[in-house]
Every structure is written in structure tokens, then in C-alpha cells.
Amino acid sequence: MSLVVIVGAGPTGATLALLFVKRGIEVKLIEASRNFHRVFRGEGLMPSGLDAIAEMGMLPILERIPHRALDAWEFFVDNQFLFRVEEPFETGGKPTTLVSQPSLLQALIEEASTYSNFEFIQGVPVQDLLWIEQRVRGVKLNDERTIDADLVIGADGRNSLVRQRANLTLKHYSKTFDVLWFKLANSPALGLENIFYSVVNGSNVFGLFQGAEGNLQLGWSLHQGDATDWRQVDWPSMLVSVSSPFLVEHFKQNKQTIERPVLLSVVVGRCPRWCIPGLLLLGDAAHPMSPIRAQGINMALRDVIVAANHLVPVLRSTKLEQTNIDAVLPLIQAQREPEIVRVQQLQAQEATQAELLRKSALLRWTVTKLPPILSQIIRQSWLKRQIQLRQGIKPLKLTV
């Protein structure tokens, strides 16, 4: 039986590990962190991500962990309501759904652990790769253990150590912002709907929504060249000063629950090569995404489907040949890369639109003074730009 080492137990690694072990492939999943409760884990599953979960037969897992659908998106510019879009956008479609990622990962690991051909090694980082001539043959752990493998898969995120040890380069693309992430108490005053509020006020931009576990989450765009040191900002007062009246009262009443923000340094890029003999990169290890429309987790889940389609047949072969494994690795990149390129382009377009609005007081004044019919044109333009970010470039099916 073939042995695959997967490094990184995020959504990419955990879902791929479960798919493999269900199909008789031996997997050792390695995770450096001692638990899944990092300060920040993306929660947004777009229809493309939900479709991927369904294709992998994992909807029952999603149903038994904390999750909540978005009801609508609302946009405000300089305290003026601009437009609203109901979820789901598509007739008969799926709404964007927020999921507790730590709970999801725990549930995936628990199910994989019911299989004898699965081992989860947690709290022990990978130190290096093992090689035979020019082919990766396994990993060396920090505790000096070595694990031989037919294939190593790097699913260890945007700062991938596997990528570094394999000497695979990451081409960085320009970014216009980082994100400060806040959590605070929810309030019945905001109503029963879970609305994603997108707010532009002067040069300040933030989004607010209710997370899967009930608390409010707020992402504040930290733009390059901002003169103010965010560490010195009185954030409860700042949020009050830039918010529409219906949010102001909530921020005032709950200022004691506004946690100190966490800086999320945005990395956007793509590896020219995702593989070398014996090793494959997937998810953020191969193509770190902008946080716009939560594409990281959704693209990673779609990576998993394509990787499984190509790898399961060769890994289950009774005549397992390393050359056969290595031959399909570039095919995975070839199938996935066009969508990644397109989605990163769409994310850049969204960022450019937001930046124009943020920088131009005249543009903000103009959009707030538009008659309703023109506001609807803006709404339709926004909707059109979201289609591929929500659904992916084309449908994917799990065929193994």
C-alpha cells in the first residue's frame, strides 16, 4: 500500500487525508500546531467551496459543526446606504456559509482517525525533506524522526516550509492592504439576519459580519502608506467615528468586548512550479490568495478534488511506480492554475475598485447622490463581478 505524507492539517491537508484514507491509501498527516485554535482562520465558504464539500461527501460533517449562512450583503459609503444583495445570489443556489474552521478540522481528523491506515502527528513540525538522488522520499521531523513516503504533499500554508525546503519559488504579486482583525460581542439590536456590512467612510474601509460561533468579526483594511500607527489607535472610538448610526450604538455599548486587533499580513502570489519529483504543493502553499471573498479555503478545497482525481488511481495501483506518481503531478497544476490565475485577477479588480472609492472624495460623493435607478446599475455591476468568485471558473467533479 502506498504511503503519503501530508504536511499541514488545514482545510487542504485534512480533507485530502480523509479522501485518501477512505480509498485505502495510507496517510500520515503532520501538523506543527498543538491545536486548531489559531487567532484567525477563514470562515467563508462560497458556493464553490460548498460544492466541493458536497462532492467529497463531507456535508454531514459540515451539518454537525457550528455554521451559519449569510442572509445578505449591504454596502455603505460615507454613512449613506448604497445597496443590498440577498443571499443566495443565484436562483436555487447556495448561500455563502460561515463555518467554524477549528470545529471542521477537528471533525475531519476524528473521522479520518477511525481508519487504521491514518496517523495524525500533531505538535511536531517538519524540519526538512528527505531525498534519494533528485527525488523527495519523505520528511524529517523536529524530534529527529524520519518518515519515508511515496509522495509528500505540502499543504502548510502561505509560509510553507515544505516549499522552502523543496526550493520552489513563490512569485509575489502586489497588494494594497493588510487586515486588522477584531472580534466583539454580538447584539440583538443588529437583528436576526446575518448581514455582511461593507463600509467605506472617507479613507477608512471595513467589513463586519457575524461569525459561525455567534460573535461579530470585523476586518479593517490597513492600507500601505497609512500615517497612523494602528497600535496607538483607540479602536472603540475610531469605529464609532466612522460607522453609520445603526452601528454606532452597538460599538458604544460593546466597546469593552472589542479585542485588540490581530494583524493579518496579506500575501498574494503563485508558484511557477507546484511540484518536483516526489512532492506536490497545494492550497496557499502553492498560491496564497488575497482575503477578498474568502477565496483561500474555497480554492484549496477545489485543489483537493483535482489532486484526488489524478493521484488516487496511481496511488492505488497494484504496480505502484514512483515515475507514474511524478508524471501526474504537473497535470494537477495544469488543471488548477487557470482558475487560480483568473480568481487572483478578479480579486485584484475588486481591490482596485475599493481603492478608487477610498481615495476619491468626489467619487464617494457622486455614488451617494445617484438616483435609485443608477444605484441599481452599480448593484448589477457588482453582482456580475462576483459570479466567478462565488462559483469558480467551471464545475469540478470528484471522479474517484
N, C-alpha and C positions, 0 to 999 in steps of 0.2 A: 504494500500500500504506500502511495506517495505521501510525503510529509511536506507541509507548507508552514513556514514561519511568517506570521503577520505581525508587524511591529506597529503598535498603536491601536488602542481599543476605543477609538471614537466611532462615529456612525459608519465610516468606511470599513474599518477593521472588524467591528463587531458583527455587522450584517454579512460581510463576506465570509467570516469564520463560520457563522451559523449555516449559511448556504452550503459551504464546503462539507462540514461535518455531516449534515443531513444526507449528503450524496456519497458518503463513505470515504472522504478524503481526511487524512489525519492532519490536524491543525494545532499548532502551539501559538497562542495569542499572547503577545508580550506588551505590557503597559507599565510605563515608568511611574505614573502617579499611583498613590496608595488608595485613592478613591476617585469617584467620578464627579465630586462636587467642586469643580473649579469655580473661580469667581464669575466667569462668563462662559456660557455655552449657548450657541444659537438655537432658537426655539421654532423658527418659522418653517413649516412645511408647505410649499406651494403645491398646486395640483400635480406638477411633475414629480415632486417627491412623494406625495401620497400615492400616485400611480405606481411608482417604483416599489413602495412598501407593499402595495396590493399584489404586484407581480411576484414579489418574493414570498407571498403567503404570510406576511407578518402583520396584517391588520388586526388579528386577535390580540397580539401583543400591544399594539397601539391603543386598542379599546380599553385595556385594563390598567393603563397608567394615566396620570394627570395630563389632560389635553383639553384644549378649548378652541373652537373655531372663531375666526374674526367675523363680525357682523357687517362691518362697513369700514370705509376709509373716508376721512374728512380732512379738507385742506383749508388752512387759514393763512392769509397774507396780511401783515400789519394789522392784526386783530380783526380783520374782515373775513367772514366765511366766504370761501371761493366755490367749492362744490363738494358733493358727496357721491360715493360709489358704493353700491350694495355688494356684499359677497353672497354667493359666488358671482363672478362677472358673466360666466358662460351659462347659457340655458342648460339645466341639468348637470352642471359641472360641480366640482368640489370646491368648498371654500378654503382659503388659506387657514391652516390649523396650527396652533401653537402647542408644542409638546414639551414636556419636561424631559430634557435630554439626559440628565443623570438617571432618571427612572427608566427611560428607554434603554440605555446602555446596560443597566443592571438587569433588566428583564431579558435582553438578548443574551447576555452572558449566562444567566441562570438556565435558559433553555438549552444553550449550547453545551452546558456542563452536564446535561443529562445523557450526553453521548460519550461513550468510552474512548472515542478517537479524538477527544478535545482536551486540551490542557490550557488553563489560564494562568499565566505567570505575572503577578501584579507587584508593583513596588520595586521592580528590578530593571533599571534602564539597560538598553543595549549600549555596549561600549564600542564595538567595531564589527566589521564584516569578516567572515572567513572566506578564503579564496582557494581554489585549485586552478593553478595557471591563471587564465584570464576569466574564469567563471566564478561567480559568487556561489559558495556552497553552504552557507549558514551564517550564524551570528555568534559573537562573544558577548556575554553579559557582564555587568559590573561586578558580580560576585565570582567572576572567573569561570563560570560555567560556559561551555560551548554547546551549541546545538547545530547539528548537521541538518540540511534541508535540501529537498529537490528544487524549491523555489522560495525566495524571500520576497515579501511584499511590504513596501514601505508605505504605511498609512498613518504616519506620525506627524502630520500637520505641516503648516507653512514653514516652520523652522526645522524641518526634517533632518535628523541626524543621519538617517539611512541615506538620504540624498547626498549629504556632505561626504559620507564615507565612500559612496559609490562614485564620487567626483562627477556627479551630474549637475550641470549648472542651472540656475534659475534666472531667467531674464525678467528683470523688474520693469513694470510699467508705471507711468506717472500716476500720482494720486493727488487729490486736492484737499483731503481731510483725514483726520483721525477721529476717533469717537470716545467721548466720555460716557460711561455707562452708570446710571443711577438705578437704585431700587427704592421704592417708598410704598407706604400703605395705600390700599385701595379705599374707595369711599362709595357708599350707596348714592351719593349726590351725582355721581357720573352716570347713573342709570344702569339698567340691566344689560344693555348692549355692550359688546366688546368692540370698541372702535379704535382703529389706528389713527391717531391725530398727527397730521404732518403740519408743522408750524414754521413759518418764515416771518420773522419780525425784525425789520432793519437788517443788520448783517448776521443775525442770530438764527440758527436753524436747529430744530429738534423734532423728534418723533416720540410719541407716548402711546402705550398700549398696556392692556392687562395680560400678564404672563399666564402660562399654563397652570401655575400653582396659586394664582389669585392676586399676587402683588402687582403693583404698577411698575413698569420698566420704562426708562427714559433714556434715549440715545441723543446726546448733544454733539453736533458736528464741531470739531475743533479744527479750524482752518489754518493752513500754512500762512505765516505772517501775522497771526493774531498777536496784538501787542500785549494783551493782558495775560499774566501768569495764572493759569486756571487753578493752581494750588492755593492762591491767595483770594479767590473769589468767594463771597458769601452767597452760596448757591441757592438757599431758600429765597433770599431777597432777589437774586437775579431771575429766578424762574417766575416769581411774582411779577417782576417788572416787564417781562417780555410775553406774557401769556394773555389770552383772551379772558374776559371776565368770568366765564364759567369754570375756567381752570384756576384762576387766581385764588378763589376762596378755598379750593381744595389744597393748594400749596400752602396757604397760610395755616390752615387747620392741621396739616400733617407735616409741618416743617421739621418736627423732631424725628420723624421717621426717614427723612431723606438721608440716605447713607452717603458717605464720602465717595465720590465717583472713582471708577476704575478706568484707567487709560487703556484703550484698545488701539494699539498701533496698527493701522491698516497696511497690509501688504498685498499688492496685486502683481501677479506675474504668471509665467508659464515656462516650463522646462522644454527646451528644444527636443530633448530626448527623455522619454519616461522610463526607459529600460536599458539594461545591459544584460548579457547572458547570466541567467540565474536570479535576476532581480527586476522587479516592476514597482513603479511609484503610482499611487492612486490618490484621488481627492486633493486636498490642499498641499500635500507633499509634491504633487506634480503641477498644480495650477491654483495657487491661492487666489481667492476671489474677493472682490470688494464686498462690504456688508450690504450693499443696496439690494433689496428684495431677497435677502437671506439665501443667496444662491450657493453658498459653500456647501451646506448639508444636502441641498437638493441635487447639485451636480455630482456630489460624492456618491449618493445612492444610485444615480444613473451610471456612474463609473462601474459600480459593483455589478450591475446587471450585465453590462458588456463584458467585463472581465470574466464573470462566471460562464457566460456563453462560450467564450473562447477556451477557457482553461479547464473546465470540468471534463470535457471529453478526453483531453490528453493526460490529465492527472489520474483519470480512472482507467486508462488503458492498461491492459494486461501486459503489454510490452512497452512499459514506460521508458521513454528515451528523453534524455535531457535536451537533445537537439530539437525534438518536437515541441517541448515546452518553450524553448528560446525562440522558435520560429513563430509562435503565435503572439508573443509579447508586443512586437511592433504593430500587429493588427489591431490590438486594443487601443493603442494611441491613435492609429489612423481612423478608427471609427469614432472615437470620442472627441478628438481635437477640433473638428469643425464646429461642434456645438459650443465647446468651451470658448473658442475664438469669438463666435457670434455673441454669446452671452456677455463676455467681457466688453465687447463693443457696445452692447445695449446698456450695460451698467455705466460705461463712460459717458454715453449720451445723456442718461438720467442725471449724472453728476454735473455735466455741463449745463443742463437746463437749470438745475438748482443754483449753480454758481452764478449764472446770469441774473437770476432773480435776486439772489443775495446781494450782489454788488451794485445793482441799479435801482436807486430810489424811484426813478422815473418809470421803470418797467413795473415795479411793485404798485405804484400809484395808478398806472394805467389798468392793470388787471383788476384792481379793486373797484374801479369805476365802470367796468364794462357792463353793458346791459345783459340781462339773463340769457338772451339768445347767443351772445358771444361767449359767455361763460360756459355754455353747453358745448360750444366748439372746442374750447380748451379741454373740457372734460373728455370729449370724444378722442381728442388727440392723445391725451394721457392714457386712456384705455387702450388705444391701438398700440402704443409703445409697450404695454405690459404683457401682450399676448404670449410672446416667446419667452419672456422672463417667468411667466407663470406655468406654461405648458411644456417648455422645452422646444427644441427645433423640430423634432419629429418623434413619434411614439417609439417606445422601446418595449420589447417583449423578452421575457426570460424563456429560453428555449431548452434548457437542460433540467 
